[in-house]
Amino acid sequence: MTVTRPFLSDNAARVHPKVWEAMRAADSADNPYDGDALSAQLDERFSDLFGRECAALWVATGTAANCLALATMVQPHGGVVCHTEAHIEVDEGGAPGFYLHGAKLMLCADSHGGEGAKLTPEGIAALIDPIRDDVHQVQPHAIAITQASEYGRSYTKTELQALNAFAKERGLGLHMDGARFANAAAFLGGSAADAAHGVDSLAFGFIKNGAMSAEAVVLFDPEQASLAKYRRKRAGHLQCKGRYLAAQILAMLEGDLWLENAAHANAAAREIASGCGDRLMHPVEANELFVCLSGADREALRAQGFAFYDWGADAARFVTAWDTREDHASALGKAIASL
């Protein structure tokens, strides 16, 4: 069967034309690694975007972005509190343990008091309070949250304030996996500062949102940048032609293209959701939909050319992107409604 209407993943989306243009414009001699003129702009551009001083490093993957950021705040004998469904636990092939030299992921489930793969201070406390403060047990060093979460839920500024206060009270770092950060920010009203309120580090995702091969590690303690740069080199992520990664990121920031693209993807998700009714498993707060569908339902949709992932025995996940066609989203919503 030829797939004509793709909703598998925003990883499969096209590269935005403005990103191609920026890479072509960068195709001239400059200093290697991160010594070029474009890379030199990143700290200032991200500081302006978030309204507070920060340092930004380009890397080629979200996995590297998450792990390099966490490595600045977690020692090998420590732990990272994250959700049981967190990408760093489920889909990064043990990379956190590798980059963090054996540090442990400490898993917190929705049963601890959160919902939609979101963490709460109460849930984290329930997990870590029973840990004895001695060398025989792994001590938490950081909290990692995902914006938007693995079930497409967005942390509000109020929720982030509570997590930030809890982290500071407990002496823990607060990291945000922002693979779909743009989608969460668009849902919350468009403020990058609000969508990342109080975090110590952010893996700012661009690839799912129109870039080709560039993500940003944003460190809100600029003094950590030196450590992160050494770790980036040691991990094999210091590319010799870094200007092409910087060009992608700057193109996405220019004119808030990152936000425009995310808003389009979110609108497409809402259009599909309008036909899902009570089949929706979670509120749609970004560009992912989780829908209760039987095997026969999924077969019927695939027969119409829709591509998506199964999500357990009786559900499916649909992901929209910056280049999702409006007629495709409308058709999928109607197809689900007619099942």
C-alpha positions, 0 to 999 in steps of 0.5 A: 500500500502506498502511504498518501497521508502520513501521521507516523512522526514529525521526524519524517517531516520535510526540511523547511525551505528557509532552513535550506536557504540558511544552510546554502548561505552558510556554504562559504569558508569560516572558522571550523568547529564552533568558532564561526560567526553563526555559532557565535550568535547563539548565546545572544539569540537564545538569551533574547528569546528567553529573557535571561542569560543563557549559553547555547550549544548545537548538537546533531540529535535530541539524545545528545542534547538531553544527555549532555545537559544532564551530565552537567548536573548529575554525578555517576553515583547519582540519579535522575528522576523522570517519568516511566514513559520518559524518552530518556528511559524508553527510547534512547537505548541506554544513552543516559547511562552511557553519557552519565557514566552509570547514573541511574534513572529513577522512575516516577509513574502517573500513579505517583500523582501526575497524569499524561506522563507529567511529573508533580512535586508530590509525585517526586517526593513520594518516590525520593523521600523513602531513600535513605541519605547514605552511601548505600542508596542512589541519591537523586541529583536532578529531575528531567521533565518533557515539554510537551510530555510523551502523551502530548501534555504541556506543563503550564507556567504554574506547574513549572514554578512548583517544580522549580521551587521543589527542585531548589528546595531539594537541591536538585537540577531541573532539566527539560527535554524539549523535543516538542518544546515549540508545540508546547510553547505554541499551545501555551500562548507563544512565550518561550520563557513561560514554557521553560520557566525555571529550568536549569537546562533545555534540549530545544528541539528543532529537527521535528519542527522543520530543521534537518540536523540541529538541536540546541542544548540551552544552559541557563547557568552559562558557567556550565557551558565550558563543561558541556563543551568538553563533554560534547567533544569527548562524546563525538558531537563537536562537528568540524563544520558547525556553522551548518548546524548554527545556520539551521537554528538561527533560521528557525529563530528568525521571525519566530519560524519555530513558533509558526511551524509549531502552531500549524502542526498544533492546528492540524492536531486539533482538526483531527481531534474534532472527529475523535470524540470520546476516543481521545485518550488524552487532551490534545495540547501539542501535535500528538493524538492518542486515540482508542482504536480497535484492530479493525478500526486501524485496518480501515484507516490504513486502507484509506492511506493513513500512516500511524503507529499502533499504541498498544493493543487498542490504540494508535498515535497520530503526529502532525507536523509543520508540513501536514496538509490541512486536507489530510488532517480534515480527512483523518478527523472525518475518517475517525468520526465515521468508524 
